[in-house]
Amino acid sequence: MDKLDRIVVGHIEERLLDPERIEEILASLLDRRQESVQRRSQHIAELNQRAAEADMRLKRLYDAIEAGSLDPAESALGERIAGLTALRDQARADAERTEAMLKGPAHQGITGAAVRELASEARTRLRLGKGGYRREHVRAFAQRVVVADDAIYIKGNKNVLLKTLMATKGGKSAGIGVPGFIPKWRRGWD
């Protein structure tokens, strides 16, 4: 096991966490994350526009009531005001929720240079002696190690790799917790 551990850690450190290679591996993931941020920003602008339009309509209704053009006792008017108010409030709430999500740590802007820096830091931490921190990072980088007669296959996930690199930056544990989306991870135990 010690020999296998050294081989796996050495491969992760020298091959996977090579700064140029890690940027190449994560380039498509980083591009998709950036596109997602742009789409969500555009959605926020659309929600704010929808709220502003509903607010403008409400203002026109109130102006018409004040000018005496509309009868405030009319039943359809109350329903219309309630509908526009609900539309405005929902659009504002959705925009605020989406903005808060974009400000969260999962949507921080990560550049190729930052990924290279994170990979260098992760390599340093993998060089630490035995211990929980190193073991958790190895498990996070290599979710699956298959030993065949003529080769060792190390498999992982790009999203988990990025999360592990981010955890390395903050000095946090790289433990990924209970794997909730891995099919059959506890097959036969439940």
C-alpha positions in Angstrom: 0.0 0.0 0.0 2.8 2.4 0.8 4.4 1.8 -2.7 1.0 2.4 -4.4 0.4 5.5 -2.3 3.8 6.9 -3.3 3.1 6.1 -7.0 -0.4 7.7 -6.9 0.8 10.8 -5.0 3.8 11.2 -7.3 1.7 11.0 -10.4 -0.9 13.5 -9.1 1.9 15.9 -8.0 4.0 15.6 -11.2 1.4 15.0 -13.9 -2.0 16.3 -12.8 -0.8 19.3 -10.8 1.6 20.5 -13.3 0.6 24.2 -13.6 0.3 24.2 -17.4 -1.6 20.8 -17.5 -4.0 21.8 -14.8 -4.9 25.0 -16.6 -5.5 22.9 -19.8 -7.6 20.3 -17.9 -9.8 22.9 -16.3 -10.0 25.4 -19.2 -13.4 24.1 -20.4 -14.8 24.0 -16.9 -13.6 27.6 -16.2 -15.1 28.7 -19.5 -18.5 27.1 -18.7 -18.4 28.7 -15.2 -17.8 32.1 -16.8 -20.6 31.6 -19.3 -22.9 30.7 -16.4 -22.0 33.9 -14.5 -22.7 35.9 -17.7 -26.0 34.2 -18.2 -27.0 34.8 -14.6 -25.9 38.4 -14.8 -28.1 38.9 -17.9 -31.0 37.1 -16.1 -30.6 39.6 -13.2 -30.8 42.5 -15.6 -33.9 41.0 -17.1 -35.5 40.6 -13.7 -34.7 44.1 -12.7 -36.2 45.3 -16.0 -39.3 43.3 -15.3 -39.6 44.8 -11.8 -39.1 48.3 -13.2 -41.8 47.8 -15.8 -44.3 46.5 -13.2 -43.4 49.5 -11.0 -44.0 51.9 -13.9 -47.4 50.3 -14.6 -48.3 50.6 -10.9 -47.3 54.3 -11.0 -49.5 54.9 -14.0 -52.4 53.2 -12.4 -52.0 55.3 -9.2 -51.7 58.5 -11.3 -54.9 57.6 -13.1 -56.7 57.0 -9.8 -55.4 60.3 -8.4 -56.5 62.1 -11.6 -59.9 60.6 -11.3 -59.7 58.7 -14.5 -60.2 55.4 -12.8 -62.7 54.5 -10.1 -60.8 53.0 -7.1 -63.9 50.9 -6.1 -63.7 48.9 -9.4 -63.0 45.3 -8.6 -60.8 44.6 -11.6 -58.5 47.5 -10.6 -57.7 45.9 -7.2 -56.9 42.6 -8.9 -54.7 44.4 -11.4 -52.8 46.3 -8.7 -52.3 43.1 -6.7 -51.0 41.2 -9.8 -48.6 44.0 -10.7 -47.4 44.3 -7.1 -46.8 40.5 -6.9 -45.0 40.5 -10.2 -42.7 43.4 -9.1 -42.0 41.8 -5.7 -41.3 38.4 -7.2 -38.9 39.8 -9.8 -37.0 41.8 -7.2 -36.8 38.8 -4.9 -35.5 36.5 -7.7 -32.9 39.2 -8.7 -31.7 39.5 -5.1 -31.4 35.7 -4.7 -29.5 35.3 -8.0 -27.2 38.2 -7.0 -26.5 36.6 -3.7 -25.7 33.3 -5.4 -23.3 35.0 -7.7 -21.5 36.6 -4.8 -21.0 33.2 -3.1 -17.7 31.3 -3.1 -18.9 28.9 -5.8 -19.1 31.7 -8.4 -15.9 33.5 -7.6 -13.9 34.5 -10.7 -11.2 32.0 -11.2 -8.6 32.6 -13.9 -6.0 30.4 -15.4 -3.3 32.2 -13.4 -5.2 31.5 -10.2 -5.6 27.8 -11.1 -1.8 27.6 -11.7 -1.2 29.2 -8.3 -3.6 26.9 -6.6 -2.0 23.9 -8.2 1.4 24.9 -6.9 0.0 25.3 -3.4 -1.7 21.9 -3.7 1.7 20.3 -4.8 3.3 21.8 -1.7 0.7 20.4 0.6 0.9 17.0 -1.0 4.6 16.9 -0.1 3.7 17.0 3.6 4.2 13.8 5.5 1.5 11.3 6.2 -1.6 12.7 7.8 -5.2 13.5 7.4 -4.7 16.6 5.3 -2.6 14.9 2.7 -4.8 11.8 2.6 -8.0 13.8 2.1 -6.4 15.7 -0.8 -5.3 12.5 -2.5 -8.8 11.1 -2.1 -10.3 14.3 -3.5 -7.9 14.4 -6.5 -8.2 10.7 -7.3 -11.7 9.5 -6.6 -10.9 6.1 -8.0 -7.7 4.2 -8.3 -7.8 0.9 -10.3 -4.9 -1.4 -10.2 -4.6 -3.7 -13.2 -1.9 -6.3 -14.0 0.0 -3.9 -16.2 -1.2 -0.4 -15.2 -2.6 1.8 -12.5 -5.6 3.9 -13.6 -6.3 7.1 -11.6 -9.7 8.6 -12.2 -11.3 11.8 -11.0 -13.8 14.6 -11.7 -12.9 18.1 -12.9 -15.5 19.7 -10.6 -14.1 17.9 -7.6 -10.6 18.9 -8.7 -11.5 22.5 -8.8 -13.3 22.4 -5.4 -10.2 20.7 -4.0 -7.9 23.4 -5.4 -10.2 26.0 -3.9 -10.1 24.3 -0.5 -6.3 24.2 -0.7 -6.2 28.0 -1.2 -8.2 28.5 2.0 -6.2 26.0 4.0 -9.4 24.0 4.4 -9.8 20.2 4.3 -10.4 18.8 0.9 -12.7 16.1 2.2 -15.7 16.0 -0.2 -18.1 14.5 2.3 -20.8 12.0 1.5 -20.9 11.4 -2.2 -24.5 12.2 -2.8 -24.5 12.0 -6.6 -22.3 9.0 -7.2 -24.5 6.1 -8.2 -24.1 2.8 -6.2 -21.5 4.3 -3.8 -22.9 2.2 -1.0 -24.5 -0.5 -3.0 -26.1 -3.1 -0.8 -25.7 -1.2 2.4 -29.1 0.4 2.4 
